[in-house]
Amino acid sequence: MAVARYLGLGGLVLVLLISALAVIYSKYHSRLIFIEIQKQERALDQYEVEWGQLQLELTTLAEQNRVEQVARGQLKLVMPVREKIIYIKP
């Protein structure tokens, strides 16, 4: 009877240790996942900043007067006289 009691108690202690180790592993794994999430969020923030900078650069480069300045300065283009302009209706 005493042996069965010690075996039952030993089994419960073993289950308790296994449960404690499972909790420790689960907590460790969740911390690793949390750290990875934080890294990905920092990368996302950096990409959003870069996206905003690219949008600003695109807006600056696509302005009508900027295009006209580049056409006149670098490409040496001139505006044709009004009579030579042909309008095409869609």
PyMOL commands that place a pseudoatom at each C-alpha (Angstrom):
pseudoatom trace, name=CA, resn=MET, resi=1, chain=A, elem=C, hetatm=0, pos=[0.000, 0.000, 0.000]
pseudoatom trace, name=CA, resn=ALA, resi=2, chain=A, elem=C, hetatm=0, pos=[2.816, 2.422, 0.852]
pseudoatom trace, name=CA, resn=VAL, resi=3, chain=A, elem=C, hetatm=0, pos=[4.637, 1.546, -2.380]
pseudoatom trace, name=CA, resn=ALA, resi=4, chain=A, elem=C, hetatm=0, pos=[1.549, 2.354, -4.440]
pseudoatom trace, name=CA, resn=ARG, resi=5, chain=A, elem=C, hetatm=0, pos=[1.210, 5.628, -2.585]
pseudoatom trace, name=CA, resn=TYR, resi=6, chain=A, elem=C, hetatm=0, pos=[4.843, 6.558, -3.302]
pseudoatom trace, name=CA, resn=LEU, resi=7, chain=A, elem=C, hetatm=0, pos=[4.463, 5.563, -6.945]
pseudoatom trace, name=CA, resn=GLY, resi=8, chain=A, elem=C, hetatm=0, pos=[1.321, 7.723, -7.225]
pseudoatom trace, name=CA, resn=LEU, resi=9, chain=A, elem=C, hetatm=0, pos=[3.104, 10.626, -5.558]
pseudoatom trace, name=CA, resn=GLY, resi=10, chain=A, elem=C, hetatm=0, pos=[6.149, 10.118, -7.783]
pseudoatom trace, name=CA, resn=GLY, resi=11, chain=A, elem=C, hetatm=0, pos=[3.887, 10.076, -10.842]
pseudoatom trace, name=CA, resn=LEU, resi=12, chain=A, elem=C, hetatm=0, pos=[2.258, 13.331, -9.779]
pseudoatom trace, name=CA, resn=VAL, resi=13, chain=A, elem=C, hetatm=0, pos=[5.659, 14.942, -9.208]
pseudoatom trace, name=CA, resn=LEU, resi=14, chain=A, elem=C, hetatm=0, pos=[6.760, 13.751, -12.645]
pseudoatom trace, name=CA, resn=VAL, resi=15, chain=A, elem=C, hetatm=0, pos=[3.614, 15.193, -14.259]
pseudoatom trace, name=CA, resn=LEU, resi=16, chain=A, elem=C, hetatm=0, pos=[4.199, 18.448, -12.347]
pseudoatom trace, name=CA, resn=LEU, resi=17, chain=A, elem=C, hetatm=0, pos=[7.799, 18.671, -13.617]
pseudoatom trace, name=CA, resn=ILE, resi=18, chain=A, elem=C, hetatm=0, pos=[6.747, 17.939, -17.185]
pseudoatom trace, name=CA, resn=SER, resi=19, chain=A, elem=C, hetatm=0, pos=[4.023, 20.573, -16.927]
pseudoatom trace, name=CA, resn=ALA, resi=20, chain=A, elem=C, hetatm=0, pos=[6.504, 23.106, -15.525]
pseudoatom trace, name=CA, resn=LEU, resi=21, chain=A, elem=C, hetatm=0, pos=[8.957, 22.408, -18.342]
pseudoatom trace, name=CA, resn=ALA, resi=22, chain=A, elem=C, hetatm=0, pos=[6.163, 22.782, -20.895]
pseudoatom trace, name=CA, resn=VAL, resi=23, chain=A, elem=C, hetatm=0, pos=[5.246, 26.169, -19.406]
pseudoatom trace, name=CA, resn=ILE, resi=24, chain=A, elem=C, hetatm=0, pos=[8.883, 27.287, -19.509]
pseudoatom trace, name=CA, resn=TYR, resi=25, chain=A, elem=C, hetatm=0, pos=[9.267, 26.173, -23.131]
pseudoatom trace, name=CA, resn=SER, resi=26, chain=A, elem=C, hetatm=0, pos=[5.990, 27.842, -24.101]
pseudoatom trace, name=CA, resn=LYS, resi=27, chain=A, elem=C, hetatm=0, pos=[7.027, 31.131, -22.477]
pseudoatom trace, name=CA, resn=TYR, resi=28, chain=A, elem=C, hetatm=0, pos=[10.463, 31.000, -24.144]
pseudoatom trace, name=CA, resn=HIS, resi=29, chain=A, elem=C, hetatm=0, pos=[8.898, 30.302, -27.536]
pseudoatom trace, name=CA, resn=SER, resi=30, chain=A, elem=C, hetatm=0, pos=[6.383, 33.136, -27.140]
pseudoatom trace, name=CA, resn=ARG, resi=31, chain=A, elem=C, hetatm=0, pos=[9.217, 35.545, -26.274]
pseudoatom trace, name=CA, resn=LEU, resi=32, chain=A, elem=C, hetatm=0, pos=[11.103, 34.525, -29.402]
pseudoatom trace, name=CA, resn=ILE, resi=33, chain=A, elem=C, hetatm=0, pos=[7.993, 35.125, -31.484]
pseudoatom trace, name=CA, resn=PHE, resi=34, chain=A, elem=C, hetatm=0, pos=[7.455, 38.501, -29.785]
pseudoatom trace, name=CA, resn=ILE, resi=35, chain=A, elem=C, hetatm=0, pos=[11.038, 39.546, -30.563]
pseudoatom trace, name=CA, resn=GLU, resi=36, chain=A, elem=C, hetatm=0, pos=[10.528, 38.579, -34.223]
pseudoatom trace, name=CA, resn=ILE, resi=37, chain=A, elem=C, hetatm=0, pos=[7.284, 40.559, -34.339]
pseudoatom trace, name=CA, resn=GLN, resi=38, chain=A, elem=C, hetatm=0, pos=[9.098, 43.607, -32.969]
pseudoatom trace, name=CA, resn=LYS, resi=39, chain=A, elem=C, hetatm=0, pos=[11.805, 43.278, -35.640]
pseudoatom trace, name=CA, resn=GLN, resi=40, chain=A, elem=C, hetatm=0, pos=[9.195, 43.023, -38.386]
pseudoatom trace, name=CA, resn=GLU, resi=41, chain=A, elem=C, hetatm=0, pos=[7.324, 46.067, -37.049]
pseudoatom trace, name=CA, resn=ARG, resi=42, chain=A, elem=C, hetatm=0, pos=[10.541, 48.113, -37.047]
pseudoatom trace, name=CA, resn=ALA, resi=43, chain=A, elem=C, hetatm=0, pos=[11.206, 47.015, -40.633]
pseudoatom trace, name=CA, resn=LEU, resi=44, chain=A, elem=C, hetatm=0, pos=[7.637, 47.946, -41.589]
pseudoatom trace, name=CA, resn=ASP, resi=45, chain=A, elem=C, hetatm=0, pos=[8.064, 51.388, -40.023]
pseudoatom trace, name=CA, resn=GLN, resi=46, chain=A, elem=C, hetatm=0, pos=[11.272, 51.886, -42.004]
pseudoatom trace, name=CA, resn=TYR, resi=47, chain=A, elem=C, hetatm=0, pos=[9.540, 50.829, -45.228]
pseudoatom trace, name=CA, resn=GLU, resi=48, chain=A, elem=C, hetatm=0, pos=[6.707, 53.271, -44.547]
pseudoatom trace, name=CA, resn=VAL, resi=49, chain=A, elem=C, hetatm=0, pos=[9.213, 56.112, -44.056]
pseudoatom trace, name=CA, resn=GLU, resi=50, chain=A, elem=C, hetatm=0, pos=[10.973, 55.144, -47.284]
pseudoatom trace, name=CA, resn=TRP, resi=51, chain=A, elem=C, hetatm=0, pos=[7.629, 54.942, -49.102]
pseudoatom trace, name=CA, resn=GLY, resi=52, chain=A, elem=C, hetatm=0, pos=[6.747, 58.461, -47.934]
pseudoatom trace, name=CA, resn=GLN, resi=53, chain=A, elem=C, hetatm=0, pos=[10.112, 59.779, -49.106]
pseudoatom trace, name=CA, resn=LEU, resi=54, chain=A, elem=C, hetatm=0, pos=[9.657, 58.130, -52.506]
pseudoatom trace, name=CA, resn=GLN, resi=55, chain=A, elem=C, hetatm=0, pos=[6.145, 59.578, -52.845]
pseudoatom trace, name=CA, resn=LEU, resi=56, chain=A, elem=C, hetatm=0, pos=[7.506, 63.031, -52.054]
pseudoatom trace, name=CA, resn=GLU, resi=57, chain=A, elem=C, hetatm=0, pos=[10.315, 62.594, -54.577]
pseudoatom trace, name=CA, resn=LEU, resi=58, chain=A, elem=C, hetatm=0, pos=[7.852, 61.402, -57.221]
pseudoatom trace, name=CA, resn=THR, resi=59, chain=A, elem=C, hetatm=0, pos=[5.619, 64.399, -56.608]
pseudoatom trace, name=CA, resn=THR, resi=60, chain=A, elem=C, hetatm=0, pos=[8.585, 66.749, -56.898]
pseudoatom trace, name=CA, resn=LEU, resi=61, chain=A, elem=C, hetatm=0, pos=[9.901, 65.165, -60.089]
pseudoatom trace, name=CA, resn=ALA, resi=62, chain=A, elem=C, hetatm=0, pos=[6.489, 64.954, -61.769]
pseudoatom trace, name=CA, resn=GLU, resi=63, chain=A, elem=C, hetatm=0, pos=[5.485, 68.590, -61.266]
pseudoatom trace, name=CA, resn=GLN, resi=64, chain=A, elem=C, hetatm=0, pos=[4.554, 70.265, -64.512]
pseudoatom trace, name=CA, resn=ASN, resi=65, chain=A, elem=C, hetatm=0, pos=[7.045, 73.124, -64.195]
pseudoatom trace, name=CA, resn=ARG, resi=66, chain=A, elem=C, hetatm=0, pos=[9.835, 70.665, -63.288]
pseudoatom trace, name=CA, resn=VAL, resi=67, chain=A, elem=C, hetatm=0, pos=[9.152, 68.616, -66.426]
pseudoatom trace, name=CA, resn=GLU, resi=68, chain=A, elem=C, hetatm=0, pos=[9.105, 71.784, -68.482]
pseudoatom trace, name=CA, resn=GLN, resi=69, chain=A, elem=C, hetatm=0, pos=[12.385, 73.022, -66.960]
pseudoatom trace, name=CA, resn=VAL, resi=70, chain=A, elem=C, hetatm=0, pos=[14.122, 69.733, -67.719]
pseudoatom trace, name=CA, resn=ALA, resi=71, chain=A, elem=C, hetatm=0, pos=[12.715, 69.716, -71.266]
pseudoatom trace, name=CA, resn=ARG, resi=72, chain=A, elem=C, hetatm=0, pos=[13.989, 73.235, -71.906]
pseudoatom trace, name=CA, resn=GLY, resi=73, chain=A, elem=C, hetatm=0, pos=[17.303, 72.973, -70.052]
pseudoatom trace, name=CA, resn=GLN, resi=74, chain=A, elem=C, hetatm=0, pos=[18.629, 69.476, -70.688]
pseudoatom trace, name=CA, resn=LEU, resi=75, chain=A, elem=C, hetatm=0, pos=[16.770, 68.460, -73.838]
pseudoatom trace, name=CA, resn=LYS, resi=76, chain=A, elem=C, hetatm=0, pos=[16.755, 71.916, -75.456]
pseudoatom trace, name=CA, resn=LEU, resi=77, chain=A, elem=C, hetatm=0, pos=[13.083, 71.624, -76.379]
pseudoatom trace, name=CA, resn=VAL, resi=78, chain=A, elem=C, hetatm=0, pos=[10.954, 74.656, -77.180]
pseudoatom trace, name=CA, resn=MET, resi=79, chain=A, elem=C, hetatm=0, pos=[7.222, 75.162, -77.142]
pseudoatom trace, name=CA, resn=PRO, resi=80, chain=A, elem=C, hetatm=0, pos=[5.835, 75.102, -80.707]
pseudoatom trace, name=CA, resn=VAL, resi=81, chain=A, elem=C, hetatm=0, pos=[3.864, 78.049, -82.002]
pseudoatom trace, name=CA, resn=ARG, resi=82, chain=A, elem=C, hetatm=0, pos=[0.135, 77.883, -81.386]
pseudoatom trace, name=CA, resn=GLU, resi=83, chain=A, elem=C, hetatm=0, pos=[-0.722, 77.236, -85.056]
pseudoatom trace, name=CA, resn=LYS, resi=84, chain=A, elem=C, hetatm=0, pos=[1.476, 74.124, -85.181]
pseudoatom trace, name=CA, resn=ILE, resi=85, chain=A, elem=C, hetatm=0, pos=[-0.205, 72.430, -82.208]
pseudoatom trace, name=CA, resn=ILE, resi=86, chain=A, elem=C, hetatm=0, pos=[-2.640, 69.683, -83.185]
pseudoatom trace, name=CA, resn=TYR, resi=87, chain=A, elem=C, hetatm=0, pos=[-5.297, 68.620, -80.705]
pseudoatom trace, name=CA, resn=ILE, resi=88, chain=A, elem=C, hetatm=0, pos=[-6.647, 65.080, -80.898]
pseudoatom trace, name=CA, resn=LYS, resi=89, chain=A, elem=C, hetatm=0, pos=[-10.044, 64.333, -79.433]
pseudoatom trace, name=CA, resn=PRO, resi=90, chain=A, elem=C, hetatm=0, pos=[-10.475, 60.957, -77.757]
for i in range(1, 90): cmd.bond("trace and resi %d" % i, "trace and resi %d" % (i + 1))
show_as sticks, trace
zoom trace
